[in-house]
Amino acid sequence: MAAELHVELVAADRQVWSGEATLVVARTTSGDIGVMPGHQPLLGVLESGPVTIRTTSEDGARTVVAAVHGGFISFADNKLSLLAEIAELADEIDVQRAERALERAKSDADGAAERRADVRLRAVAVH
């Protein structure tokens, strides 16, 4: 079995996902970062973007994708914590609602809302 790291994805209001992974890719203020078991310790600021978590099980590889909006990423002792202001799994995203939110944000010229809706749609597309 491949080496794994323990991952906790937590939003301000709930634990979104927890488990073992072989790779996590997230967007930080310094750019996209991939974290694998044995990575150097890190602390960073999360940007809005999809977070991709690659897991393994007896059934084979699986990918978990979440839309994350702001927060922090921390890795030490083979434990990765993603502490997000807002996070939702791609499986939880209502695509039609996100598309309506994107259109509304564009017509209101609300850049922040437009970015949030766009990230939600990208997370579903990656998934």
C-alpha positions, -999 to +999 in steps of 0.1 A: +000+000+000+012+035-008+024+058+020-005+080+032-010+112+052-039+121+074-061+149+061-087+170+079-108+195+058-127+217+082-150+246+074-160+273+100-193+254+106-184+217+102-159+190+095-162+185+057-139+155+051-114+134+071-093+105+060-061+091+046-047+104+013-017+099-010-018+135-025-036+167-018-036+197-042-047+231-030-044+267-041-024+291-018-015+327-020+019+314-033+003+292-060-009+257-063+007+232-039+008+194-039+013+177-005+024+141-003+034+119+026+068+131+040+064+167+027+083+194+045+063+212+072+043+241+059+018+268+068+001+288+042-030+309+033-056+292+011-070+310-019-105+303-033-102+272-055-108+235-058-090+212-034-083+177-048-077+148-024-065+115-038-072+085-016-066+048-019-087+019-006-092-018-013-115-006-042-086+014-058-079+051-061-106+077-054-106+114-058-124+138-035-129+174-047-141+203-026-147+240-033-127+260-007-129+297-001-102+312+021-085+298+052-052+281+061-033+250+052-009+233+077+012+202+074+034+186+100+041+151+112+022+136+082-010+154+092-025+179+068-051+204+081-072+225+057-090+251+078-114+269+054-138+298+059-162+280+035-158+245+020-182+221+003-177+188-014-183+187-051-210+160-045-229+186-023-229+214-049-262+221-067-249+229-102-280+248-113-280+269-082-242+277-086-248+287-123-277+310-112-254+325-085-227+331-111-251+349-135-265+370-106-230+379-095-220+389-130-251+411-135-245+427-100-208+432-108-200+414-075-165+401-081-162+381-048-196+363-054-186+356-090-153+340-078-171+318-052-197+306-078-169+300-103-149+279-078-180+258-070-185+251-107-148+242-113-149+218-083-178+200-098-161+199-132-129+185-117-149+159-098 
